[in-house]
């Protein structure tokens, strides 16, 4: 784990997010927010034969929340939906690769929580 | 008699043990006193002394240490009364904090007096603690809420005040905005409210710690504030109200200490102020607040206010030079207390607060419990720097260089 919260990779995702935008023919559109921080993310999911065929997101908020959404899209595109329904938060945190303070955890996990709501209709218990 | 003492931030800060510590390897630069102030050693020691030497339940024991505890607790009330120029210590009700003080008025006076169809007038800049209780009361008794708007400088728009006060039973208003720093013209607004037949409740959480407050001169009916923002401990706050009002109001919480005579099916109420203080009070905290009042009194609140004005002038000047910054609230320190909110073009407030924390600088990022105000300003969050007696101009410089360093990270 790096102790540099704003390591280059996170800033790169924040400035040039992957899969940023919308899908006009999305099967699932799901918005998630942290009212406390004002972070907002909307996922557009295109399903393809039991897999996540394509994904886009739009959002605004802090670097942690937006970079985490961008990284998550790289991790989930093409994966089986059954697997994504229980996508482990720790996999995303490992990808972020930084120590997240308790106060910033909601920023880091907004994307994965929003994905779970999109695929399950609610947020299942943490692993 | 309290010895007066000149206010010099450099020497005052040595009274605060926490200001000697380092955070992330850097000296702590504490710019979040609007959230809670730091505590001078004299307050910590006074509470410690109570627990070590005379901890006992006040008001009941006939033994020595209980009498000592009672005397210290009631002496603190007396000093708070003097500090805000209350007509009598009987008008000083100890609560847990400002929020509880406001809720006391909601439950006691509000339920008994606010009629169906009546209006409660608030402002767009209220902290949630002076908004949500009135939403709940309005729903309960079928009253309606209306709001005084702010202009783009963060000042209340008062040109239509008389019209807006029609059919209003209560005006609930903050003395100083915790987010914008705006100091509201309470005396003038209270006069207008009284002409219209409304009572006035003031949220003074951001005012009493930072400026002279004379509740009689302000001419208001209820005035609420917290101990922990004025060098005192958490867990103690104050509701001041005019005695005639308090006498007419039903009790808030029921239990021990607030009664005179209890029978199986009914009870009579204790005299003021204890009628509103059910259960064992926050004794150490009350005594600690008394010590905090003495601590502030030695400087004089006029000097506390002028020290903060100097800092606000300096900070507004320095911050407006930062590229991509938007400052909120008035530019005139005459009506701008020691809290400054701002946003940066390309850095979210939470990212900024995290990055300057690396430099040991504590600032607040978020909605500051004023979400409707954030909506009005069109932002999700701001960063807020707030000052107190122990802050120096060089800490403003450190904040500015912290911001510039953060901007390099995000460049």
HADDOCK unambig.tbl for C-alpha pairs under 7 A between the chains (distance, minus, plus):
assign (segid A and resid 36 and name CA) (segid B and resid 366 and name CA) 6.92 0.50 0.50
assign (segid A and resid 37 and name CA) (segid B and resid 366 and name CA) 5.74 0.50 0.50
assign (segid A and resid 37 and name CA) (segid B and resid 380 and name CA) 6.98 0.50 0.50
assign (segid A and resid 37 and name CA) (segid B and resid 381 and name CA) 6.70 0.50 0.50
assign (segid A and resid 38 and name CA) (segid B and resid 380 and name CA) 4.76 0.50 0.50
assign (segid A and resid 38 and name CA) (segid B and resid 381 and name CA) 6.56 0.50 0.50
assign (segid A and resid 61 and name CA) (segid B and resid 348 and name CA) 6.38 0.50 0.50
assign (segid A and resid 62 and name CA) (segid B and resid 348 and name CA) 4.93 0.50 0.50
assign (segid A and resid 62 and name CA) (segid B and resid 350 and name CA) 6.26 0.50 0.50
assign (segid A and resid 62 and name CA) (segid B and resid 351 and name CA) 5.95 0.50 0.50
assign (segid A and resid 63 and name CA) (segid B and resid 351 and name CA) 6.59 0.50 0.50
